[in-house]
Amino acid sequence: MVKTKKETTKKLKEKPLKGSPEISTVETIVEGSVEEAKEVNGKKEKYFQAVGRRKESVAITRLYTKKSTDIIEGDYALITVNDKDYRNYFTDKTLQAIVESSLRKLKSTNRFKATVRVRGGGISGQADAVKHGLSRALVLFDLNFRKKLKKSGFLTRDPRVKERRKYGLKKARKAPAWSKR
């Protein structure tokens, strides 16, 4: 039996950052295994796209191989989340460590740059979704990364979600105070 992947076609118009070109592409997003080219000023830039999820958060991740012209200060990864640097979007140091953990595991923080669109859920779920998406995109880039990332648990989607509320209870399991009379 052959499994087919879910395909959707979208028209994306990304807002350009100051000093960057306007980008407008029509693309097909195939969940989990896309290798496409984005046109920037007439030049095509190759990227690997993957979707990461956690709780209610969904992160669409695009991984580019970094050029030598991209300047980076310190030992930080070049990741933009919703058109902001990931250190500005995730202000907590532990969340920043979660986002860059898959790149640090492979010792390649300066080797790639990534753009991420994340929505839904809270800030912690979004950080885990970005980590999951980056890990999946890294595996698309090189299958040899899979063994290390799988062993660390970065490729497994964390399935824990909030349990639904049941009738007769105040929350999922919390019952009202019992009275004898």
N, CA, C and O of each residue as an XYZ file, in Angstrom:
724
protein
N       0.830     -1.181      0.000
C       0.000      0.000      0.000
C       0.879      1.249      0.000
O       1.813      1.346      0.796
N       0.597      2.184     -0.863
C       1.394      3.388     -1.004
C       0.713      4.539     -0.272
O      -0.469      4.815     -0.481
N       1.479      5.202      0.589
C       0.932      6.350      1.305
C       1.190      7.611      0.490
O       2.302      7.829      0.010
N       0.165      8.436      0.334
C       0.334      9.698     -0.368
C       0.386     10.824      0.645
O      -0.204     10.737      1.722
N       1.089     11.868      0.294
C       1.228     13.008      1.194
C       0.200     14.063      0.836
O      -0.154     14.242     -0.329
N      -0.266     14.750      1.850
C      -1.282     15.775      1.675
C      -0.650     17.008      1.023
O       0.365     17.517      1.500
N      -1.253     17.483     -0.067
C      -0.713     18.629     -0.774
C      -1.703     19.783     -0.726
O      -2.908     19.585     -0.880
N      -1.192     20.980     -0.514
C      -2.002     22.183     -0.583
C      -1.231     23.230     -1.354
O      -0.007     23.312     -1.244
N      -1.939     24.034     -2.137
C      -1.303     25.095     -2.890
C      -1.724     26.417     -2.286
O      -2.907     26.649     -2.035
N      -0.737     27.294     -2.050
C      -1.007     28.590     -1.433
C      -0.290     29.674     -2.212
O       0.731     29.418     -2.851
N      -0.819     30.873     -2.160
C      -0.139     32.054     -2.693
C       0.399     32.799     -1.484
O      -0.371     33.292     -0.659
N       1.716     32.882     -1.378
C       2.351     33.532     -0.234
C       2.865     34.898     -0.659
O       3.518     35.028     -1.694
N       2.573     35.905      0.132
C       3.173     37.220     -0.059
C       3.830     37.569      1.247
O       3.150     37.885      2.223
N       5.129     37.519      1.280
C       5.865     37.821      2.495
C       6.175     39.305      2.532
O       6.524     39.901      1.512
N       6.046     39.902      3.715
C       6.407     41.301      3.870
C       7.924     41.398      3.895
O       8.580     40.697      4.666
N       8.482     42.259      3.059
C       9.945     42.354      3.051
C      10.452     43.095      4.282
O       9.810     44.023      4.773
N      11.605     42.675      4.767
C      12.269     43.401      5.832
C      12.905     44.639      5.227
O      13.010     44.744      4.005
N      13.329     45.572      6.059
C      13.947     46.794      5.544
C      15.201     46.431      4.756
O      16.091     45.745      5.259
N      15.253     46.895      3.534
C      16.434     46.657      2.710
C      16.436     45.325      1.984
O      17.381     45.026      1.253
N      15.385     44.504      2.170
C      15.346     43.220      1.471
C      14.323     43.288      0.336
O      13.414     44.117      0.384
N      14.452     42.444     -0.672
C      13.549     42.494     -1.818
C      12.182     41.924     -1.474
O      12.043     41.118     -0.554
N      11.163     42.359     -2.234
C       9.820     41.816     -2.041
C       9.752     40.448     -2.689
O      10.261     40.249     -3.792
N       9.118     39.498     -2.001
C       9.082     38.119     -2.450
C       7.640     37.724     -2.684
O       6.788     37.961     -1.827
N       7.350     37.129     -3.823
C       6.011     36.661     -4.126
C       6.151     35.363     -4.914
O       6.659     35.368     -6.036
N       5.705     34.257     -4.335
C       5.825     32.972     -5.015
C       4.540     32.184     -4.871
O       3.783     32.372     -3.919
N       4.302     31.297     -5.829
C       3.232     30.318     -5.714
C       3.934     28.988     -5.552
O       4.801     28.642     -6.354
N       3.574     28.242     -4.530
C       4.303     27.015     -4.240
C       3.354     25.931     -3.772
O       2.221     26.203     -3.372
N       3.827     24.717     -3.827
C       3.099     23.578     -3.310
C       3.792     23.119     -2.047
O       4.989     22.832     -2.054
N       3.038     23.051     -0.962
C       3.604     22.613      0.307
C       3.221     21.148      0.494
O       2.045     20.823      0.657
N       4.203     20.283      0.470
C       3.982     18.873      0.746
C       4.541     18.638      2.129
O       5.729     18.846      2.377
N       3.681     18.207      3.022
C       4.053     18.108      4.422
C       5.213     17.146      4.616
O       5.109     15.960      4.304
N       6.321     17.666      5.135
C       7.433     16.818      5.530
C       8.537     16.608      4.532
O       9.629     16.211      4.939
N       8.333     16.845      3.248
C       9.438     16.580      2.326
C       9.369     17.474      1.104
O       8.976     17.032      0.025
N       9.749     18.723      1.270
C       9.734     19.650      0.151
C      11.126     20.222     -0.045
O      11.788     20.623      0.913
N      11.550     20.255     -1.261
C      12.809     20.888     -1.613
C      12.490     21.789     -2.795
O      12.265     21.304     -3.904
N      12.469     23.107     -2.564
C      12.051     24.038     -3.594
C      13.039     25.176     -3.733
O      14.036     25.247     -3.015
N      12.748     26.057     -4.662
C      13.573     27.239     -4.846
C      12.692     28.472     -4.757
O      11.606     28.508     -5.335
N      13.156     29.480     -4.036
C      12.433     30.731     -3.905
C      13.157     31.763     -4.743
O      14.385     31.841     -4.719
N      12.400     32.555     -5.484
C      13.016     33.523     -6.363
C      13.202     34.844     -5.625
O      12.234     35.442     -5.155
N      14.453     35.296     -5.527
C      14.783     36.559     -4.893
C      15.611     37.363     -5.881
O      16.747     36.998     -6.184
N      15.043     38.472     -6.391
C      15.717     39.325     -7.376
C      16.214     38.532     -8.583
O      17.327     38.766     -9.054
N      15.415     37.607     -9.084
C      15.791     36.836    -10.264
C      16.672     35.639     -9.988
O      16.914     34.846    -10.898
N      17.171     35.471     -8.749
C      18.009     34.322     -8.414
C      17.190     33.343     -7.580
O      16.427     33.748     -6.704
N      17.353     32.067     -7.856
C      16.634     31.054     -7.094
C      17.477     30.581     -5.934
O      18.652     30.252     -6.092
N      16.858     30.551     -4.757
C      17.545     30.121     -3.551
C      16.886     28.817     -3.089
O      15.675     28.777     -2.870
N      17.670     27.768     -2.945
C      17.159     26.449     -2.599
C      16.929     26.347     -1.093
O      17.738     26.818     -0.293
N      15.813     25.725     -0.724
C      15.540     25.532      0.697
C      14.845     24.203      0.943
O      14.332     23.570      0.021
N      14.839     23.797      2.199
C      14.189     22.568      2.635
C      13.101     22.968      3.608
O      13.357     23.695      4.568
N      11.888     22.496      3.366
C      10.750     22.922      4.170
C      10.161     21.753      4.928
O      10.021     20.653      4.394
N       9.813     22.009      6.196
C       9.196     20.984      7.030
C       8.227     21.654      7.998
O       8.316     22.854      8.260
N       7.305     20.861      8.521
C       6.312     21.347      9.471
C       6.578     20.715     10.822
O       6.743     19.500     10.923
N       6.621     21.538     11.861
C       6.790     21.053     13.226
C       5.560     21.380     14.049
O       4.941     22.424     13.849
N       5.200     20.505     14.968
C       4.001     20.707     15.786
C       4.263     20.392     17.243
O       5.108     19.559     17.571
N       3.521     21.075     18.124
C       3.537     20.796     19.557
C       2.313     21.457     20.162
O       2.083     22.646     19.940
N       1.516     20.703     20.927
C       0.268     21.200     21.508
C      -0.592     21.808     20.404
O      -0.961     21.103     19.465
N      -0.921     23.095     20.492
C      -1.744     23.747     19.471
C      -0.901     24.533     18.468
O      -1.458     25.182     17.583
N       0.429     24.489     18.585
C       1.314     25.289     17.746
C       1.723     24.546     16.481
O       1.950     23.336     16.501
N       1.812     25.286     15.389
C       2.283     24.749     14.109
C       3.353     25.688     13.573
O       3.132     26.896     13.477
N       4.508     25.139     13.226
C       5.623     25.932     12.704
C       6.019     25.420     11.328
O       6.381     24.254     11.174
N       5.950     26.295     10.328
C       6.408     25.966      8.984
C       7.826     26.500      8.868
O       8.051     27.707      8.957
N       8.783     25.599      8.669
C      10.200     25.935      8.730
C      10.837     25.803      7.354
O      10.629     24.811      6.656
N      11.609     26.804      6.971
C      12.397     26.755      5.747
C      13.863     26.856      6.130
O      14.276     27.797      6.809
N      14.639     25.888      5.694
C      16.054     25.809      6.038
C      16.889     26.087      4.790
O      16.756     25.403      3.776
N      17.750     27.102      4.880
C      18.648     27.480      3.785
C      20.077     27.162      4.192
O      20.420     27.220      5.373
N      20.908     26.827      3.214
C      22.330     26.712      3.512
C      22.883     28.124      3.510
O      22.642     28.899      2.584
N      23.620     28.447      4.547
C      24.100     29.811      4.747
C      25.252     30.118      3.809
O      26.134     29.287      3.595
N      25.236     31.307      3.259
C      26.331     31.756      2.397
C      27.378     32.447      3.254
O      27.091     32.848      4.382
N      28.572     32.586      2.737
C      29.642     33.239      3.487
C      29.387     34.728      3.644
O      30.017     35.373      4.482
N      28.459     35.298      2.843
C      28.156     36.727      2.942
C      27.239     37.044      4.117
O      27.174     38.192      4.554
N      26.528     36.041      4.635
C      25.639     36.257      5.772
C      26.474     36.456      7.028
O      27.239     35.579      7.428
N      26.316     37.619      7.638
C      27.118     37.960      8.808
C      26.371     37.535     10.063
O      25.165     37.750     10.187
N      27.097     36.935     10.982
C      26.511     36.503     12.246
C      27.482     36.836     13.369
O      28.681     36.577     13.269
N      26.946     37.415     14.438
C      27.814     37.767     15.555
C      27.643     36.738     16.658
O      26.529     36.297     16.941
N      28.737     36.361     17.271
C      28.684     35.393     18.369
C      28.445     33.981     17.885
O      28.655     33.662     16.715
N      28.002     33.143     18.801
C      27.745     31.733     18.495
C      26.240     31.486     18.449
O      25.732     30.577     19.105
N      25.528     32.307     17.664
C      24.080     32.196     17.563
C      23.686     31.679     16.197
O      24.393     31.881     15.210
N      22.555     31.013     16.152
C      22.026     30.535     14.887
C      21.308     31.686     14.189
O      20.821     32.607     14.845
N      21.243     31.635     12.878
C      20.567     32.664     12.098
C      19.149     32.175     11.822
O      18.880     31.591     10.772
N      18.242     32.416     12.772
C      16.863     31.955     12.670
C      15.945     33.151     12.832
O      16.064     33.901     13.801
N      15.021     33.334     11.883
C      14.002     34.368     12.029
C      12.658     33.691     12.230
O      12.278     32.794     11.478
N      11.950     34.131     13.252
C      10.630     33.589     13.586
C       9.621     34.707     13.417
O       9.703     35.724     14.105
N       8.667     34.534     12.508
C       7.653     35.549     12.201
C       8.294     36.922     11.950
O       7.876     37.922     12.533
N       9.294     36.961     11.093
C      10.015     38.166     10.680
C      10.766     38.865     11.813
O      11.096     40.044     11.690
N      11.042     38.165     12.904
C      11.863     38.690     13.997
C      12.991     37.710     14.262
O      12.867     36.521     13.968
N      14.087     38.202     14.813
C      15.158     37.312     15.243
C      14.620     36.429     16.371
O      13.841     36.898     17.200
N      15.020     35.176     16.411
C      14.449     34.267     17.407
C      14.769     34.699     18.831
O      14.027     34.363     19.754
N      15.864     35.441     19.029
C      16.204     35.909     20.372
C      15.287     37.041     20.816
O      15.118     37.262     22.015
N      14.688     37.768     19.860
C      13.705     38.803     20.193
C      12.313     38.211     20.354
O      11.529     38.682     21.178
N      11.998     37.172     19.567
C      10.674     36.543     19.645
C      10.547     35.699     20.914
O       9.546     35.789     21.625
N      11.556     34.885     21.192
C      11.594     34.083     22.420
C      12.562     34.770     23.376
O      13.774     34.578     23.275
N      12.038     35.566     24.302
C      12.905     36.360     25.181
C      13.532     35.528     26.290
O      14.582     35.897     26.815
N      12.913     34.419     26.654
C      13.440     33.561     27.716
C      14.626     32.748     27.192
O      14.569     32.198     26.092
N      15.696     32.677     27.981
C      16.912     31.964     27.565
C      16.661     30.461     27.367
O      17.252     29.849     26.477
N      15.792     29.869     28.188
C      15.526     28.434     28.038
C      14.788     28.149     26.731
O      15.039     27.127     26.092
N      13.881     29.040     26.328
C      13.173     28.855     25.060
C      14.122     29.044     23.879
O      13.999     28.347     22.871
N      15.069     29.982     23.992
C      16.069     30.166     22.945
C      16.940     28.915     22.813
O      17.299     28.509     21.708
N      17.274     28.312     23.956
C      18.075     27.079     23.931
C      17.301     25.941     23.288
O      17.885     25.118     22.584
N      15.984     25.880     23.521
C      15.143     24.845     22.910
C      15.133     25.018     21.395
O      15.265     24.040     20.659
N      14.977     26.252     20.925
C      14.898     26.517     19.481
C      16.182     26.104     18.769
O      16.130     25.482     17.707
N      17.332     26.445     19.345
C      18.595     26.146     18.661
C      19.190     24.797     19.046
O      20.292     24.474     18.602
N      18.500     24.004     19.852
C      19.059     22.743     20.349
C      19.367     21.737     19.237
O      20.374     21.032     19.307
N      18.512     21.663     18.211
C      18.776     20.693     17.139
C      20.019     21.082     16.331
O      20.776     20.213     15.897
N      20.228     22.382     16.131
C      21.435     22.823     15.421
C      22.682     22.641     16.286
O      23.747     22.291     15.778
N      22.547     22.877     17.586
C      23.682     22.688     18.499
C      24.064     21.213     18.604
O      25.246     20.888     18.722
N      23.080     20.322     18.562
C      23.347     18.890     18.643
C      24.227     18.442     17.477
O      25.086     17.574     17.631
N      24.002     19.047     16.307
C      24.775     18.701     15.117
C      26.021     19.570     14.958
O      26.767     19.418     13.990
N      26.248     20.485     15.912
C      27.385     21.406     15.886
C      27.422     22.198     14.577
O      28.474     22.344     13.955
N      26.263     22.701     14.172
C      26.188     23.441     12.908
C      25.324     24.690     13.044
O      24.467     24.943     12.198
N      25.539     25.472     14.101
C      24.746     26.689     14.285
C      25.061     27.734     13.229
O      24.175     28.494     12.839
N      26.297     27.790     12.757
C      26.688     28.791     11.761
C      26.585     28.282     10.325
O      26.947     28.998      9.391
N      26.103     27.072     10.140
C      26.069     26.462      8.809
C      24.765     26.734      8.058
O      24.742     26.716      6.827
N      23.687     26.984      8.790
C      22.365     27.159      8.185
C      21.741     28.469      8.621
O      22.112     29.058      9.636
N      20.769     28.910      7.809
C      19.871     29.967      8.253
C      18.455     29.464      8.007
O      18.208     28.697      7.077
N      17.531     29.906      8.850
C      16.169     29.391      8.770
C      15.165     30.520      8.940
O      15.391     31.471      9.688
N      14.042     30.392      8.223
C      12.910     31.287      8.436
C      11.739     30.420      8.863
O      11.487     29.360      8.291
N      11.032     30.892      9.880
C       9.950     30.099     10.469
C       8.699     30.952     10.576
O       8.758     32.110     10.989
N       7.568     30.373     10.202
C       6.253     30.966     10.449
C       5.581     30.082     11.480
O       5.324     28.906     11.221
N       5.295     30.636     12.642
C       4.694     29.839     13.710
C       3.420     30.523     14.168
O       3.365     31.750     14.258
N       2.379     29.718     14.462
C       1.114     30.277     14.947
C       0.448     29.277     15.873
O       0.733     28.080     15.835
N      -0.431     29.784     16.690
C      -1.216     28.950     17.603
C      -0.477     28.616     18.883
O       0.753     28.639     18.937
N      -1.242     28.307     19.900
C      -0.663     27.869     21.164
C       0.040     28.975     21.920
O      -0.107     30.156     21.604
N       0.803     28.578     22.918
C       1.561     29.519     23.733
C       3.006     29.585     23.287
O       3.409     28.923     22.331
N       3.775     30.387     23.989
C       5.158     30.638     23.594
C       6.030     29.390     23.759
O       6.933     29.161     22.954
N       5.773     28.590     24.781
C       6.553     27.373     25.009
C       6.244     26.313     23.948
O       7.153     25.655     23.441
N       4.975     26.151     23.616
C       4.590     25.217     22.562
C       5.149     25.634     21.217
O       5.525     24.789     20.405
N       5.204     26.943     20.977
C       5.756     27.435     19.726
C       7.255     27.145     19.623
O       7.756     26.807     18.551
N       7.962     27.280     20.738
C       9.403     26.983     20.736
C       9.641     25.510     20.416
O      10.541     25.185     19.642
N       8.852     24.625     20.997
C       8.985     23.192     20.716
C       8.600     22.869     19.274
O       9.198     21.989     18.654
N       7.600     23.582     18.735
C       7.199     23.364     17.343
C       8.313     23.789     16.392
O       8.558     23.122     15.387
N       8.987     24.892     16.702
C      10.110     25.357     15.882
C      11.239     24.335     15.924
O      11.844     24.037     14.894
N      11.527     23.799     17.102
C      12.579     22.783     17.245
C      12.243     21.546     16.414
O      13.111     20.996     15.736
N      10.995     21.112     16.466
C      10.549     19.946     15.712
C      10.656     20.193     14.205
O      11.120     19.326     13.465
N      10.230     21.368     13.755
C      10.306     21.709     12.334
C      11.728     21.808     11.834
O      12.037     21.338     10.739
N      12.608     22.421     12.634
C      14.021     22.523     12.250
C      14.655     21.143     12.137
O      15.422     20.879     11.211
N      14.334     20.266     13.079
C      14.900     18.911     13.054
C      14.462     18.155     11.811
O      15.262     17.466     11.178
N      13.184     18.287     11.467
C      12.679     17.605     10.272
C      13.324     18.161      9.005
O      13.635     17.404      8.086
N      13.524     19.467      8.951
C      14.164     20.081      7.781
C      15.631     19.669      7.672
O      16.140     19.483      6.567
N      16.309     19.527      8.800
C      17.704     19.079      8.794
C      17.830     17.662      8.250
O      18.795     17.341      7.557
N      16.855     16.817      8.564
C      16.866     15.443      8.041
C      16.648     15.450      6.531
O      17.231     14.637      5.815
N      15.799     16.379      6.040
C      15.607     16.493      4.596
C      16.900     16.941      3.911
O      17.201     16.512      2.797
N      17.656     17.802      4.585
C      18.922     18.274      4.035
C      19.936     17.136      3.939
O      20.598     16.976      2.914
N      20.057     16.344      5.010
C      21.020     15.244      5.017
C      20.466     14.102      5.861
O      20.224     14.279      7.055
N      20.263     12.944      5.264
C      19.700     11.792      5.976
C      20.617     11.261      7.073
O      20.161     10.553      7.971
N      21.901     11.595      7.010
C      22.832     11.142      8.044
C      22.577     11.819      9.388
O      22.983     11.303     10.429
N      21.901     12.979      9.372
C      21.561     13.676     10.612
C      20.476     12.944     11.393
O      20.338     13.133     12.602
N      19.710     12.110     10.702
C      18.542     11.461     11.307
C      18.898     10.657     12.561
O      18.194     10.735     13.568
N      19.974      9.894     12.504
C      20.345      9.012     13.611
C      20.577      9.799     14.899
O      20.082      9.422     15.961
N      21.330     10.892     14.801
C      21.650     11.703     15.971
C      20.404     12.418     16.517
O      20.184     12.475     17.727
N      19.598     12.961     15.597
C      18.401     13.698     16.024
C      17.338     12.766     16.593
O      16.642     13.129     17.541
N      17.207     11.574     16.027
C      16.233     10.600     16.517
C      16.614     10.125     17.912
O      15.753      9.978     18.779
N      17.917      9.884     18.130
C      18.393      9.425     19.426
C      18.143     10.478     20.507
O      17.867     10.143     21.659
N      18.241     11.746     20.127
C      18.002     12.829     21.079
C      16.520     13.115     21.283
O      16.159     13.859     22.195
N      15.652     12.538     20.449
C      14.212     12.718     20.597
C      13.663     13.954     19.914
O      12.547     14.376     20.218
N      14.423     14.554     18.989
C      13.971     15.763     18.330
C      12.997     15.503     17.184
O      12.271     16.410     16.778
N      12.971     14.291     16.662
C      12.095     13.989     15.529
C      10.737     13.462     15.966
O       9.827     13.338     15.146
N      10.591     13.151     17.246
C       9.322     12.643     17.757
C       8.433     13.809     18.149
O       8.837     14.669     18.932
N       7.224     13.840     17.609
C       6.288     14.888     17.978
C       5.777     14.608     19.376
O       5.304     13.506     19.657
N       5.868     15.589     20.251
C       5.393     15.431     21.624
C       3.864     15.467     21.599
O       3.288     16.524     21.340
N       3.188     14.336     21.862
C       1.744     14.267     21.657
C       0.905     14.822     22.805
O      -0.323     14.824     22.723
N       1.546     15.290     23.865
C       0.760     15.736     25.025
C      -0.025     17.000     24.709
O       0.536     18.006     24.275
N      -1.322     16.932     24.932
C      -2.201     18.092     24.752
C      -3.106     18.203     25.970
O      -3.207     17.267     26.763
N      -3.759     19.338     26.116
C      -4.645     19.547     27.252
C      -5.856     18.631     27.124
O      -6.464     18.529     26.059
N      -6.196     17.972     28.220
C      -7.326     17.052     28.238
C      -8.629     17.836     28.237
O      -8.711     18.901     28.848
N      -9.651     17.317     27.555
C     -10.911     18.045     27.448
C     -11.683     18.008     28.760
O     -11.509     17.100     29.572
N     -12.536     19.004     28.955
C     -13.366     19.082     30.150
C     -14.555     18.143     29.999
O     -15.173     18.073     28.937
N     -14.872     17.411     31.087
C     -16.018     16.506     31.072
C     -17.188     17.144     31.816
O     -16.993     17.931     32.743
N     -18.408     16.795     31.398
C     -19.586     17.366     32.061
C     -19.678     16.850     33.495
O     -19.291     15.717     33.783
N     -20.184     17.679     34.374
C     -20.293     17.319     35.786
C     -19.024     17.616     36.572
O     -19.026     17.535     37.800
N     -17.949     17.957     35.886
C     -16.683     18.290     36.541
C     -16.326     19.746     36.252
O     -16.798     20.338     35.281
N     -15.478     20.309     37.120
C     -15.082     21.699     36.931
C     -14.015     21.825     35.848
O     -14.057     22.751     35.038
N     -13.066     20.902     35.833
C     -12.045     20.859     34.799
C     -12.033     19.445     34.235
O     -13.045     18.749     34.317
N     -10.926     19.004     33.669
C     -10.878     17.672     33.063
C     -11.128     16.587     34.105
O     -11.822     15.607     33.835
N     -10.552     16.767     35.311
C     -10.707     15.739     36.342
C     -11.144     16.297     37.689
O     -11.515     15.533     38.579
N     -11.106     17.612     37.853
C     -11.438     18.218     39.136
C     -12.956     18.197     39.347
O     -13.721     18.743     38.553
N     -13.363     17.553     40.436
C     -14.791     17.447     40.761
C     -15.179     18.568     41.729
O     -14.333     19.083     42.460
N     -16.466     18.942     41.729
C     -16.900     19.929     42.717
C     -16.793     19.362     44.132
O     -16.745     18.145     44.313
N     -16.755     20.242     45.132
C     -16.607     19.799     46.523
C     -17.765     18.895     46.917
O     -18.929     19.218     46.680
N     -17.434     17.765     47.518
C     -18.456     16.805     47.906
C     -19.037     17.215     49.256
O     -18.301     17.540     50.187
N     -20.367     17.196     49.351
C     -20.996     17.495     50.633
C     -21.878     16.309     51.029
O     -22.548     15.703     50.194
N     -21.857     15.996     52.326
C     -22.604     14.829     52.797
C     -24.113     15.085     52.705
O     -24.880     14.181     52.373
N     -24.529     16.305     52.998
C     -25.962     16.651     52.963
C     -26.263     17.806     52.067
O     -27.421     18.204     51.941
